Amino acid sequence: MNRMVSVHTEELTGPALDWAINAIEGDQQPVAGQLDLFALPDAEQLITKYGVWVDVGHRHEWLADATSDPFNRQPGETRTIAVYRAVVFAKRGAAVKVPADLIQQ
């Protein structure tokens, strides 16, 4: 089995963020290296499903929250990244374990 590493939710990006979303939304836990077999949910679907608040930020390009607590707002370089991080934070917390080989160096 792949080695898992803990990553702060606000630092999740790329394949690791996709994996975390699929772990929440998918019917089964995707295996590292098989991510392309899973279709990622659309940000709009997640906004509707989880009641995600999302808006343009000041310090960050986008901010999103799915916990109804402004202190839990998650930053993102894009709207989709902010929404994904907000859902991961709401469902898994401030740090999540992801396969080490998905972490971008």
Backbone as XML, in Angstrom:
<?xml version="1.0"?>
<chain id="A" units="angstrom">
  <residue number="1" name="MET">
    <atom name="N" x="0.846" y="-1.191" z="0.000"/>
    <atom name="CA" x="0.000" y="0.000" z="0.000"/>
    <atom name="C" x="0.880" y="1.238" z="0.000"/>
  </residue>
  <residue number="2" name="ASN">
    <atom name="N" x="0.365" y="2.289" z="-0.568"/>
    <atom name="CA" x="1.104" y="3.541" z="-0.651"/>
    <atom name="C" x="1.259" y="4.178" z="0.716"/>
  </residue>
  <residue number="3" name="ARG">
    <atom name="N" x="2.389" y="4.851" z="0.886"/>
    <atom name="CA" x="2.629" y="5.589" z="2.116"/>
    <atom name="C" x="1.751" y="6.837" z="2.097"/>
  </residue>
  <residue number="4" name="MET">
    <atom name="N" x="1.092" y="7.097" z="3.216"/>
    <atom name="CA" x="0.210" y="8.263" z="3.335"/>
    <atom name="C" x="0.939" y="9.355" z="4.116"/>
  </residue>
  <residue number="5" name="VAL">
    <atom name="N" x="0.724" y="10.589" z="3.717"/>
    <atom name="CA" x="1.300" y="11.737" z="4.413"/>
    <atom name="C" x="0.196" y="12.716" z="4.757"/>
  </residue>
  <residue number="6" name="SER">
    <atom name="N" x="0.383" y="13.442" z="5.830"/>
    <atom name="CA" x="-0.587" y="14.433" z="6.261"/>
    <atom name="C" x="-0.270" y="15.779" z="5.599"/>
  </residue>
  <residue number="7" name="VAL">
    <atom name="N" x="-1.313" y="16.405" z="5.054"/>
    <atom name="CA" x="-1.157" y="17.690" z="4.378"/>
    <atom name="C" x="-2.241" y="18.630" z="4.899"/>
  </residue>
  <residue number="8" name="HIS">
    <atom name="N" x="-1.868" y="19.882" z="5.165"/>
    <atom name="CA" x="-2.866" y="20.881" z="5.552"/>
    <atom name="C" x="-3.822" y="21.070" z="4.386"/>
  </residue>
  <residue number="9" name="THR">
    <atom name="N" x="-5.094" y="21.105" z="4.671"/>
    <atom name="CA" x="-6.114" y="21.219" z="3.632"/>
    <atom name="C" x="-5.871" y="22.433" z="2.744"/>
  </residue>
  <residue number="10" name="GLU">
    <atom name="N" x="-5.485" y="23.542" z="3.321"/>
    <atom name="CA" x="-5.276" y="24.755" z="2.520"/>
    <atom name="C" x="-4.060" y="24.648" z="1.597"/>
  </residue>
  <residue number="11" name="GLU">
    <atom name="N" x="-3.252" y="23.596" z="1.773"/>
    <atom name="CA" x="-2.080" y="23.391" z="0.920"/>
    <atom name="C" x="-2.303" y="22.306" z="-0.139"/>
  </residue>
  <residue number="12" name="LEU">
    <atom name="N" x="-3.464" y="21.652" z="-0.103"/>
    <atom name="CA" x="-3.751" y="20.616" z="-1.096"/>
    <atom name="C" x="-3.835" y="21.237" z="-2.482"/>
  </residue>
  <residue number="13" name="THR">
    <atom name="N" x="-3.251" y="20.557" z="-3.450"/>
    <atom name="CA" x="-3.265" y="21.038" z="-4.819"/>
    <atom name="C" x="-3.118" y="19.865" z="-5.780"/>
  </residue>
  <residue number="14" name="GLY">
    <atom name="N" x="-3.454" y="20.089" z="-7.008"/>
    <atom name="CA" x="-3.245" y="19.105" z="-8.059"/>
    <atom name="C" x="-3.837" y="17.738" z="-7.757"/>
  </residue>
  <residue number="15" name="PRO">
    <atom name="N" x="-3.076" y="16.673" z="-8.058"/>
    <atom name="CA" x="-3.582" y="15.311" z="-7.873"/>
    <atom name="C" x="-3.975" y="14.988" z="-6.428"/>
  </residue>
  <residue number="16" name="ALA">
    <atom name="N" x="-3.293" y="15.567" z="-5.457"/>
    <atom name="CA" x="-3.633" y="15.299" z="-4.052"/>
    <atom name="C" x="-5.008" y="15.876" z="-3.712"/>
  </residue>
  <residue number="17" name="LEU">
    <atom name="N" x="-5.312" y="17.066" z="-4.213"/>
    <atom name="CA" x="-6.623" y="17.673" z="-3.982"/>
    <atom name="C" x="-7.710" y="16.883" z="-4.707"/>
  </residue>
  <residue number="18" name="ASP">
    <atom name="N" x="-7.425" y="16.477" z="-5.930"/>
    <atom name="CA" x="-8.375" y="15.661" z="-6.685"/>
    <atom name="C" x="-8.658" y="14.343" z="-5.954"/>
  </residue>
  <residue number="19" name="TRP">
    <atom name="N" x="-7.616" y="13.733" z="-5.434"/>
    <atom name="CA" x="-7.756" y="12.471" z="-4.705"/>
    <atom name="C" x="-8.630" y="12.663" z="-3.469"/>
  </residue>
  <residue number="20" name="ALA">
    <atom name="N" x="-8.395" y="13.756" z="-2.734"/>
    <atom name="CA" x="-9.171" y="14.024" z="-1.516"/>
    <atom name="C" x="-10.649" y="14.233" z="-1.845"/>
  </residue>
  <residue number="21" name="ILE">
    <atom name="N" x="-10.947" y="14.948" z="-2.925"/>
    <atom name="CA" x="-12.343" y="15.150" z="-3.335"/>
    <atom name="C" x="-12.975" y="13.823" z="-3.735"/>
  </residue>
  <residue number="22" name="ASN">
    <atom name="N" x="-12.246" y="13.025" z="-4.489"/>
    <atom name="CA" x="-12.780" y="11.724" z="-4.883"/>
    <atom name="C" x="-12.977" y="10.803" z="-3.684"/>
  </residue>
  <residue number="23" name="ALA">
    <atom name="N" x="-12.143" y="10.939" z="-2.673"/>
    <atom name="CA" x="-12.310" y="10.133" z="-1.468"/>
    <atom name="C" x="-13.620" y="10.487" z="-0.762"/>
  </residue>
  <residue number="24" name="ILE">
    <atom name="N" x="-14.048" y="11.731" z="-0.874"/>
    <atom name="CA" x="-15.302" y="12.183" z="-0.256"/>
    <atom name="C" x="-16.488" y="11.878" z="-1.164"/>
  </residue>
  <residue number="25" name="GLU">
    <atom name="N" x="-16.363" y="12.185" z="-2.433"/>
    <atom name="CA" x="-17.483" y="12.096" z="-3.366"/>
    <atom name="C" x="-17.606" y="10.770" z="-4.091"/>
  </residue>
  <residue number="26" name="GLY">
    <atom name="N" x="-16.509" y="10.040" z="-4.232"/>
    <atom name="CA" x="-16.535" y="8.801" z="-4.993"/>
    <atom name="C" x="-17.211" y="7.671" z="-4.246"/>
  </residue>
  <residue number="27" name="ASP">
    <atom name="N" x="-17.629" y="6.658" z="-5.007"/>
    <atom name="CA" x="-18.234" y="5.474" z="-4.401"/>
    <atom name="C" x="-17.200" y="4.641" z="-3.682"/>
  </residue>
  <residue number="28" name="GLN">
    <atom name="N" x="-15.954" y="4.740" z="-4.128"/>
    <atom name="CA" x="-14.875" y="4.001" z="-3.489"/>
    <atom name="C" x="-13.649" y="4.887" z="-3.422"/>
  </residue>
  <residue number="29" name="GLN">
    <atom name="N" x="-12.726" y="4.546" z="-2.572"/>
    <atom name="CA" x="-11.491" y="5.310" z="-2.409"/>
    <atom name="C" x="-10.611" y="5.077" z="-3.637"/>
  </residue>
  <residue number="30" name="PRO">
    <atom name="N" x="-10.291" y="6.109" z="-4.408"/>
    <atom name="CA" x="-9.433" y="5.899" z="-5.569"/>
    <atom name="C" x="-8.011" y="5.544" z="-5.137"/>
  </residue>
  <residue number="31" name="VAL">
    <atom name="N" x="-7.359" y="4.730" z="-5.925"/>
    <atom name="CA" x="-5.985" y="4.334" z="-5.667"/>
    <atom name="C" x="-5.079" y="5.292" z="-6.415"/>
  </residue>
  <residue number="32" name="ALA">
    <atom name="N" x="-3.968" y="5.680" z="-5.802"/>
    <atom name="CA" x="-3.023" y="6.561" z="-6.469"/>
    <atom name="C" x="-2.617" y="5.942" z="-7.803"/>
  </residue>
  <residue number="33" name="GLY">
    <atom name="N" x="-2.528" y="6.759" z="-8.829"/>
    <atom name="CA" x="-2.182" y="6.265" z="-10.141"/>
    <atom name="C" x="-3.398" y="5.857" z="-10.959"/>
  </residue>
  <residue number="34" name="GLN">
    <atom name="N" x="-4.550" y="5.748" z="-10.329"/>
    <atom name="CA" x="-5.767" y="5.398" z="-11.037"/>
    <atom name="C" x="-6.762" y="6.548" z="-11.016"/>
  </residue>
  <residue number="35" name="LEU">
    <atom name="N" x="-6.306" y="7.727" z="-10.706"/>
    <atom name="CA" x="-7.173" y="8.885" z="-10.564"/>
    <atom name="C" x="-7.937" y="9.179" z="-11.847"/>
  </residue>
  <residue number="36" name="ASP">
    <atom name="N" x="-7.337" y="8.901" z="-12.995"/>
    <atom name="CA" x="-7.994" y="9.213" z="-14.249"/>
    <atom name="C" x="-9.240" y="8.358" z="-14.502"/>
  </residue>
  <residue number="37" name="LEU">
    <atom name="N" x="-9.457" y="7.335" z="-13.698"/>
    <atom name="CA" x="-10.644" y="6.506" z="-13.844"/>
    <atom name="C" x="-11.867" y="7.150" z="-13.193"/>
  </residue>
  <residue number="38" name="PHE">
    <atom name="N" x="-11.663" y="8.193" z="-12.428"/>
    <atom name="CA" x="-12.740" y="8.832" z="-11.691"/>
    <atom name="C" x="-13.007" y="10.217" z="-12.259"/>
  </residue>
  <residue number="39" name="ALA">
    <atom name="N" x="-14.260" y="10.540" z="-12.454"/>
    <atom name="CA" x="-14.629" y="11.871" z="-12.921"/>
    <atom name="C" x="-14.776" y="12.783" z="-11.714"/>
  </residue>
  <residue number="40" name="LEU">
    <atom name="N" x="-14.111" y="13.910" z="-11.754"/>
    <atom name="CA" x="-14.206" y="14.862" z="-10.652"/>
    <atom name="C" x="-15.550" y="15.575" z="-10.695"/>
  </residue>
  <residue number="41" name="PRO">
    <atom name="N" x="-16.122" y="15.838" z="-9.528"/>
    <atom name="CA" x="-17.378" y="16.585" z="-9.513"/>
    <atom name="C" x="-17.142" y="18.035" z="-9.927"/>
  </residue>
  <residue number="42" name="ASP">
    <atom name="N" x="-18.141" y="18.622" z="-10.493"/>
    <atom name="CA" x="-18.098" y="20.017" z="-10.891"/>
    <atom name="C" x="-18.200" y="20.886" z="-9.634"/>
  </residue>
  <residue number="43" name="ALA">
    <atom name="N" x="-17.480" y="22.005" z="-9.609"/>
    <atom name="CA" x="-17.533" y="22.903" z="-8.450"/>
    <atom name="C" x="-18.964" y="23.360" z="-8.176"/>
  </residue>
  <residue number="44" name="GLU">
    <atom name="N" x="-19.728" y="23.607" z="-9.212"/>
    <atom name="CA" x="-21.117" y="24.051" z="-9.024"/>
    <atom name="C" x="-21.947" y="22.992" z="-8.312"/>
  </residue>
  <residue number="45" name="GLN">
    <atom name="N" x="-21.705" y="21.729" z="-8.631"/>
    <atom name="CA" x="-22.411" y="20.639" z="-7.952"/>
    <atom name="C" x="-22.079" y="20.631" z="-6.460"/>
  </residue>
  <residue number="46" name="LEU">
    <atom name="N" x="-20.809" y="20.827" z="-6.135"/>
    <atom name="CA" x="-20.389" y="20.834" z="-4.732"/>
    <atom name="C" x="-20.950" y="22.041" z="-3.989"/>
  </residue>
  <residue number="47" name="ILE">
    <atom name="N" x="-20.997" y="23.189" z="-4.669"/>
    <atom name="CA" x="-21.554" y="24.396" z="-4.053"/>
    <atom name="C" x="-23.005" y="24.145" z="-3.656"/>
  </residue>
  <residue number="48" name="THR">
    <atom name="N" x="-23.746" y="23.542" z="-4.552"/>
    <atom name="CA" x="-25.150" y="23.246" z="-4.286"/>
    <atom name="C" x="-25.298" y="22.167" z="-3.222"/>
  </residue>
  <residue number="49" name="LYS">
    <atom name="N" x="-24.564" y="21.084" z="-3.361"/>
    <atom name="CA" x="-24.694" y="19.945" z="-2.453"/>
    <atom name="C" x="-24.321" y="20.295" z="-1.014"/>
  </residue>
  <residue number="50" name="TYR">
    <atom name="N" x="-23.236" y="21.055" z="-0.824"/>
    <atom name="CA" x="-22.734" y="21.349" z="0.520"/>
    <atom name="C" x="-23.011" y="22.777" z="0.987"/>
  </residue>
  <residue number="51" name="GLY">
    <atom name="N" x="-23.706" y="23.562" z="0.193"/>
    <atom name="CA" x="-24.001" y="24.931" z="0.577"/>
    <atom name="C" x="-22.737" y="25.768" z="0.745"/>
  </residue>
  <residue number="52" name="VAL">
    <atom name="N" x="-21.819" y="25.627" z="-0.182"/>
    <atom name="CA" x="-20.522" y="26.310" z="-0.088"/>
    <atom name="C" x="-20.691" y="27.790" z="-0.407"/>
  </residue>
  <residue number="53" name="TRP">
    <atom name="N" x="-20.162" y="28.611" z="0.486"/>
    <atom name="CA" x="-20.052" y="30.048" z="0.227"/>
    <atom name="C" x="-18.737" y="30.245" z="-0.505"/>
  </residue>
  <residue number="54" name="VAL">
    <atom name="N" x="-18.738" y="31.003" z="-1.592"/>
    <atom name="CA" x="-17.504" y="31.268" z="-2.340"/>
    <atom name="C" x="-17.539" y="32.690" z="-2.864"/>
  </residue>
  <residue number="55" name="ASP">
    <atom name="N" x="-16.392" y="33.366" z="-2.770"/>
    <atom name="CA" x="-16.321" y="34.747" z="-3.227"/>
    <atom name="C" x="-14.868" y="35.095" z="-3.544"/>
  </residue>
  <residue number="56" name="VAL">
    <atom name="N" x="-14.697" y="36.173" z="-4.282"/>
    <atom name="CA" x="-13.364" y="36.692" z="-4.566"/>
    <atom name="C" x="-12.766" y="37.186" z="-3.254"/>
  </residue>
  <residue number="57" name="GLY">
    <atom name="N" x="-11.495" y="36.874" z="-3.036"/>
    <atom name="CA" x="-10.827" y="37.287" z="-1.810"/>
    <atom name="C" x="-10.034" y="38.567" z="-1.994"/>
  </residue>
  <residue number="58" name="HIS">
    <atom name="N" x="-9.372" y="38.975" z="-0.926"/>
    <atom name="CA" x="-8.506" y="40.155" z="-0.979"/>
    <atom name="C" x="-7.046" y="39.712" z="-1.003"/>
  </residue>
  <residue number="59" name="ARG">
    <atom name="N" x="-6.627" y="38.975" z="0.022"/>
    <atom name="CA" x="-5.263" y="38.445" z="0.065"/>
    <atom name="C" x="-5.109" y="37.249" z="-0.859"/>
  </residue>
  <residue number="60" name="HIS">
    <atom name="N" x="-6.171" y="36.473" z="-1.023"/>
    <atom name="CA" x="-6.177" y="35.294" z="-1.884"/>
    <atom name="C" x="-7.150" y="35.560" z="-3.026"/>
  </residue>
  <residue number="61" name="GLU">
    <atom name="N" x="-6.906" y="34.892" z="-4.151"/>
    <atom name="CA" x="-7.769" y="35.134" z="-5.302"/>
    <atom name="C" x="-9.210" y="34.734" z="-5.031"/>
  </residue>
  <residue number="62" name="TRP">
    <atom name="N" x="-9.421" y="33.569" z="-4.350"/>
    <atom name="CA" x="-10.755" y="33.080" z="-4.017"/>
    <atom name="C" x="-10.772" y="32.552" z="-2.597"/>
  </residue>
  <residue number="63" name="LEU">
    <atom name="N" x="-11.930" y="32.653" z="-1.960"/>
    <atom name="CA" x="-12.156" y="32.073" z="-0.636"/>
    <atom name="C" x="-13.464" y="31.298" z="-0.686"/>
  </residue>
  <residue number="64" name="ALA">
    <atom name="N" x="-13.488" y="30.167" z="0.018"/>
    <atom name="CA" x="-14.712" y="29.363" z="0.067"/>
    <atom name="C" x="-14.847" y="28.747" z="1.451"/>
  </residue>
  <residue number="65" name="ASP">
    <atom name="N" x="-16.094" y="28.475" z="1.852"/>
    <atom name="CA" x="-16.363" y="27.879" z="3.154"/>
    <atom name="C" x="-17.613" y="27.013" z="3.074"/>
  </residue>
  <residue number="66" name="ALA">
    <atom name="N" x="-17.529" y="25.830" z="3.661"/>
    <atom name="CA" x="-18.683" y="24.927" z="3.711"/>
    <atom name="C" x="-19.076" y="24.630" z="5.153"/>
  </residue>
  <residue number="67" name="THR">
    <atom name="N" x="-18.568" y="25.419" z="6.111"/>
    <atom name="CA" x="-18.851" y="25.173" z="7.524"/>
    <atom name="C" x="-19.673" y="26.274" z="8.175"/>
  </residue>
  <residue number="68" name="SER">
    <atom name="N" x="-19.991" y="27.317" z="7.428"/>
    <atom name="CA" x="-20.709" y="28.490" z="7.955"/>
    <atom name="C" x="-19.936" y="29.199" z="9.060"/>
  </residue>
  <residue number="69" name="ASP">
    <atom name="N" x="-18.611" y="29.129" z="8.987"/>
    <atom name="CA" x="-17.744" y="29.799" z="9.958"/>
    <atom name="C" x="-16.673" y="30.563" z="9.181"/>
  </residue>
  <residue number="70" name="PRO">
    <atom name="N" x="-16.684" y="31.895" z="9.225"/>
    <atom name="CA" x="-15.718" y="32.668" z="8.451"/>
    <atom name="C" x="-14.255" y="32.367" z="8.791"/>
  </residue>
  <residue number="71" name="PHE">
    <atom name="N" x="-14.008" y="31.803" z="9.976"/>
    <atom name="CA" x="-12.636" y="31.460" z="10.342"/>
    <atom name="C" x="-12.150" y="30.202" z="9.622"/>
  </residue>
  <residue number="72" name="ASN">
    <atom name="N" x="-13.051" y="29.489" z="8.970"/>
    <atom name="CA" x="-12.687" y="28.261" z="8.255"/>
    <atom name="C" x="-12.606" y="28.448" z="6.750"/>
  </residue>
  <residue number="73" name="ARG">
    <atom name="N" x="-12.606" y="29.660" z="6.289"/>
    <atom name="CA" x="-12.540" y="29.915" z="4.856"/>
    <atom name="C" x="-11.241" y="29.366" z="4.281"/>
  </residue>
  <residue number="74" name="GLN">
    <atom name="N" x="-11.372" y="28.714" z="3.141"/>
    <atom name="CA" x="-10.221" y="28.104" z="2.490"/>
    <atom name="C" x="-9.842" y="28.905" z="1.246"/>
  </residue>
  <residue number="75" name="PRO">
    <atom name="N" x="-8.551" y="29.192" z="1.094"/>
    <atom name="CA" x="-8.096" y="29.963" z="-0.067"/>
    <atom name="C" x="-7.937" y="29.083" z="-1.295"/>
  </residue>
  <residue number="76" name="GLY">
    <atom name="N" x="-7.931" y="29.724" z="-2.454"/>
    <atom name="CA" x="-7.674" y="29.000" z="-3.696"/>
    <atom name="C" x="-7.218" y="29.931" z="-4.787"/>
  </residue>
  <residue number="77" name="GLU">
    <atom name="N" x="-6.351" y="29.410" z="-5.629"/>
    <atom name="CA" x="-5.875" y="30.182" z="-6.771"/>
    <atom name="C" x="-6.985" y="30.314" z="-7.813"/>
  </residue>
  <residue number="78" name="THR">
    <atom name="N" x="-7.903" y="29.351" z="-7.804"/>
    <atom name="CA" x="-9.068" y="29.399" z="-8.683"/>
    <atom name="C" x="-10.308" y="29.154" z="-7.835"/>
  </residue>
  <residue number="79" name="ARG">
    <atom name="N" x="-11.458" y="29.442" z="-8.398"/>
    <atom name="CA" x="-12.729" y="29.219" z="-7.691"/>
    <atom name="C" x="-12.902" y="27.745" z="-7.365"/>
  </residue>
  <residue number="80" name="THR">
    <atom name="N" x="-12.596" y="26.885" z="-8.321"/>
    <atom name="CA" x="-12.747" y="25.448" z="-8.126"/>
    <atom name="C" x="-11.850" y="24.935" z="-7.017"/>
  </residue>
  <residue number="81" name="ILE">
    <atom name="N" x="-10.596" y="25.365" z="-6.976"/>
    <atom name="CA" x="-9.678" y="24.923" z="-5.925"/>
    <atom name="C" x="-10.195" y="25.355" z="-4.560"/>
  </residue>
  <residue number="82" name="ALA">
    <atom name="N" x="-10.667" y="26.583" z="-4.440"/>
    <atom name="CA" x="-11.201" y="27.064" z="-3.163"/>
    <atom name="C" x="-12.411" y="26.232" z="-2.731"/>
  </residue>
  <residue number="83" name="VAL">
    <atom name="N" x="-13.306" y="25.933" z="-3.663"/>
    <atom name="CA" x="-14.494" y="25.131" z="-3.350"/>
    <atom name="C" x="-14.077" y="23.725" z="-2.926"/>
  </residue>
  <residue number="84" name="TYR">
    <atom name="N" x="-13.171" y="23.101" z="-3.673"/>
    <atom name="CA" x="-12.701" y="21.748" z="-3.320"/>
    <atom name="C" x="-12.099" y="21.744" z="-1.912"/>
  </residue>
  <residue number="85" name="ARG">
    <atom name="N" x="-11.234" y="22.716" z="-1.633"/>
    <atom name="CA" x="-10.605" y="22.770" z="-0.307"/>
    <atom name="C" x="-11.642" y="22.980" z="0.793"/>
  </residue>
  <residue number="86" name="ALA">
    <atom name="N" x="-12.652" y="23.802" z="0.533"/>
    <atom name="CA" x="-13.696" y="24.034" z="1.530"/>
    <atom name="C" x="-14.456" y="22.748" z="1.842"/>
  </residue>
  <residue number="87" name="VAL">
    <atom name="N" x="-14.745" y="21.962" z="0.823"/>
    <atom name="CA" x="-15.450" y="20.699" z="1.037"/>
    <atom name="C" x="-14.562" y="19.723" z="1.795"/>
  </residue>
  <residue number="88" name="VAL">
    <atom name="N" x="-13.296" y="19.630" z="1.413"/>
    <atom name="CA" x="-12.370" y="18.739" z="2.124"/>
    <atom name="C" x="-12.260" y="19.159" z="3.584"/>
  </residue>
  <residue number="89" name="PHE">
    <atom name="N" x="-12.131" y="20.459" z="3.837"/>
    <atom name="CA" x="-12.037" y="20.944" z="5.210"/>
    <atom name="C" x="-13.290" y="20.584" z="6.004"/>
  </residue>
  <residue number="90" name="ALA">
    <atom name="N" x="-14.454" y="20.798" z="5.418"/>
    <atom name="CA" x="-15.712" y="20.527" z="6.116"/>
    <atom name="C" x="-15.881" y="19.041" z="6.425"/>
  </residue>
  <residue number="91" name="LYS">
    <atom name="N" x="-15.416" y="18.183" z="5.529"/>
    <atom name="CA" x="-15.622" y="16.743" z="5.688"/>
    <atom name="C" x="-14.469" y="16.032" z="6.397"/>
  </residue>
  <residue number="92" name="ARG">
    <atom name="N" x="-13.247" y="16.540" z="6.233"/>
    <atom name="CA" x="-12.078" y="15.826" z="6.767"/>
    <atom name="C" x="-11.251" y="16.615" z="7.775"/>
  </residue>
  <residue number="93" name="GLY">
    <atom name="N" x="-11.438" y="17.940" z="7.816"/>
    <atom name="CA" x="-10.698" y="18.737" z="8.793"/>
    <atom name="C" x="-9.546" y="19.524" z="8.198"/>
  </residue>
  <residue number="94" name="ALA">
    <atom name="N" x="-8.742" y="20.098" z="9.090"/>
    <atom name="CA" x="-7.667" y="21.012" z="8.702"/>
    <atom name="C" x="-6.465" y="20.304" z="8.073"/>
  </residue>
  <residue number="95" name="ALA">
    <atom name="N" x="-6.366" y="19.003" z="8.259"/>
    <atom name="CA" x="-5.288" y="18.218" z="7.648"/>
    <atom name="C" x="-5.866" y="16.881" z="7.208"/>
  </residue>
  <residue number="96" name="VAL">
    <atom name="N" x="-5.375" y="16.388" z="6.087"/>
    <atom name="CA" x="-5.843" y="15.110" z="5.559"/>
    <atom name="C" x="-4.649" y="14.254" z="5.166"/>
  </residue>
  <residue number="97" name="LYS">
    <atom name="N" x="-4.844" y="12.959" z="5.187"/>
    <atom name="CA" x="-3.804" y="12.032" z="4.738"/>
    <atom name="C" x="-4.081" y="11.670" z="3.288"/>
  </residue>
  <residue number="98" name="VAL">
    <atom name="N" x="-3.037" y="11.834" z="2.471"/>
    <atom name="CA" x="-3.117" y="11.513" z="1.049"/>
    <atom name="C" x="-1.892" y="10.669" z="0.691"/>
  </residue>
  <residue number="99" name="PRO">
    <atom name="N" x="-1.961" y="9.901" z="-0.409"/>
    <atom name="CA" x="-0.792" y="9.131" z="-0.836"/>
    <atom name="C" x="0.390" y="10.056" z="-1.121"/>
  </residue>
  <residue number="100" name="ALA">
    <atom name="N" x="1.555" y="9.688" z="-0.606"/>
    <atom name="CA" x="2.754" y="10.530" z="-0.737"/>
    <atom name="C" x="3.123" y="10.794" z="-2.195"/>
  </residue>
  <residue number="101" name="ASP">
    <atom name="N" x="2.873" y="9.830" z="-3.069"/>
    <atom name="CA" x="3.268" y="10.018" z="-4.466"/>
    <atom name="C" x="2.392" y="11.019" z="-5.215"/>
  </residue>
  <residue number="102" name="LEU">
    <atom name="N" x="1.311" y="11.511" z="-4.580"/>
    <atom name="CA" x="0.475" y="12.529" z="-5.206"/>
    <atom name="C" x="0.877" y="13.948" z="-4.838"/>
  </residue>
  <residue number="103" name="ILE">
    <atom name="N" x="1.782" y="14.081" z="-3.896"/>
    <atom name="CA" x="2.226" y="15.414" z="-3.458"/>
    <atom name="C" x="3.174" y="15.981" z="-4.501"/>
  </residue>
  <residue number="104" name="GLN">
    <atom name="N" x="2.837" y="17.172" z="-4.979"/>
    <atom name="CA" x="3.680" y="17.832" z="-5.976"/>
    <atom name="C" x="4.870" y="18.472" z="-5.283"/>
  </residue>
  <residue number="105" name="GLN">
    <atom name="N" x="6.033" y="18.199" z="-5.792"/>
    <atom name="CA" x="7.267" y="18.735" z="-5.195"/>
    <atom name="C" x="7.582" y="20.107" z="-5.722"/>
  </residue>
</chain>
